[in-house]
Amino acid sequence: MTNWKKIRKDFPITKKGVYFQSAAMSPIPTPVFAAIVKNYRKIHQQGDVLWTEDSKKYRKLCGDIAALINTESDNVCFVQNTSTAMSLIALSFENKIKTPYNVVSTEDEFPASTIGFEYREIPMRYVPPKNSRYPIDSILEQTDGQTAAVVTSYVQYATGFRQDLQNLGKALQERGILFIVNATQAFPFYPVDIQAMHIDALTCSLHKWGMTGHVGSIFFTTPEFRERFSAPWIGWLSLDAGKYMIHTAKNAPFSVHDSARRFEFGTQNLQTILAFQDALDYLKAIGFENIRKRILELTDYLIQGLKKQGVTIVSPTDKPEERSPLVSFSLGERNKECIKRLTKESISVSPRAGFIRVSINIFNNFVDIDKLLSVLQSVL
Ligand SMILES: Cc1ncc(COP(=O)(O)O)c(C=O)c1O
């Protein structure tokens, strides 16, 4: 049996109050924090000497992530954030697609997924939600013969709705439409299977469920995607300089990495990126299935409590496969007052899209939820 009490101790934030804002950013567990400090200490004491060794560790990490999402190591790299990854894709489309086209996304999408496409003036079609859900048929209805891609989050940031990526991906593949996924609010808690989900490009910012702070975003692309769209911009580390490592020649031919390394551009914050390996190991030791079961149990308890109090729940709650750690609800005009009262009791939640969003993490427990419900009761 998992010792959740022991896990809670890895999160000192739990001593200060009740933290329900992991969908904004998870606190870093102590073992991962120790790894970050250790990585920075190496620079403090040894400077750049270990860069080559760290770069090898980085490649191993990309390989571990690739194995977890059922793809090859060459298809995975890190970029600064999801906004960068999506803007990069949008610019690639603008550069390479020469016939009229559109991109379909959802009305609730976090702007990091969509604003880069709007900025390039790519015609965007937004699917309206149905009771906070995006049924696959509603998405397909918005597509036509000119749809180049569907861009969607795995889990929606405001409502917690979790999309059925497998069936959506299959339907898009049958129609020859690219499938671009933002897994920021889901991975690594919820599984990604690139092959089974027919994903062409995926981005996942890790400061939420990756538990490593602002470490950047995983960026996955298929070899076919890279072949078709190249890279809209590059840097010195995008180049395959062979044994020389640094391409110093000017006005001379150069070759760009075939792999996702082309998107690495230049030096990265390896000190925190490498600590994601520690975060992965930490979470793997608990077990992702175990984590999902715990989250479902705790969110069930919260949902039952909210229902008992007659609170309007915005998140889809009926089907476990549509659920996530995020539960949003609304007290209408009393939302503001409610957040104020919660903050006074050191309970932190997130105001999002006019709702109150609670996100449940592995360090939360039933007592945390009771405290929240008790404040809601007094507001009501
Ligand atoms: C679904 C989703 N995607 C992306 C982000 C963050 O985007 P970026 O990595 O560009 O800061 C957030 C929240 O901050 C989010 O909820």
The ligand as an SDF file (V2000), in Angstrom:
LIG
                    3D

 16 16  0  0  0  0  0  0  0  0999 V2000
   -2.9670   23.8290  -20.9650 C   0  0  0  0  0  0  0  0  0  0  0  0
   -1.8220   24.7550  -20.7010 C   0  0  0  0  0  0  0  0  0  0  0  0
   -0.8570   24.8710  -21.6220 N   0  0  0  0  0  0  0  0  0  0  0  0
    0.2080   25.6680  -21.4410 C   0  0  0  0  0  0  0  0  0  0  0  0
    0.3470   26.4210  -20.2930 C   0  0  0  0  0  0  0  0  0  0  0  0
    1.5560   27.2630  -20.1240 C   0  0  0  0  0  0  0  0  0  0  0  0
    2.0790   27.6860  -21.3600 O   0  0  0  0  0  0  0  0  0  0  0  0
    3.6200   28.0890  -21.4840 P   0  0  0  0  0  0  0  0  0  0  0  0
    4.3900   26.8380  -21.2820 O   0  0  0  0  0  0  0  0  0  0  0  0
    3.7580   28.6360  -22.8560 O   0  0  0  0  0  0  0  0  0  0  0  0
    3.8800   29.0930  -20.4300 O   0  0  0  0  0  0  0  0  0  0  0  0
   -0.6740   26.3700  -19.3100 C   0  0  0  0  0  0  0  0  0  0  0  0
   -0.6590   27.1500  -18.0720 C   0  0  0  0  0  0  0  0  0  0  0  0
    0.1690   27.9190  -17.6920 O   0  0  0  0  0  0  0  0  0  0  0  0
   -1.7560   25.4930  -19.5280 C   0  0  0  0  0  0  0  0  0  0  0  0
   -2.7150   25.3630  -18.6100 O   0  0  0  0  0  0  0  0  0  0  0  0
  1  2  1  0
  2  3  1  0
  2 15  2  0
  3  4  2  0
  4  5  1  0
  5  6  1  0
  5 12  2  0
  6  7  1  0
  7  8  1  0
  8  9  2  0
  8 10  1  0
  8 11  1  0
 12 13  1  0
 12 15  1  0
 13 14  2  0
 15 16  1  0
M  END
$$$$
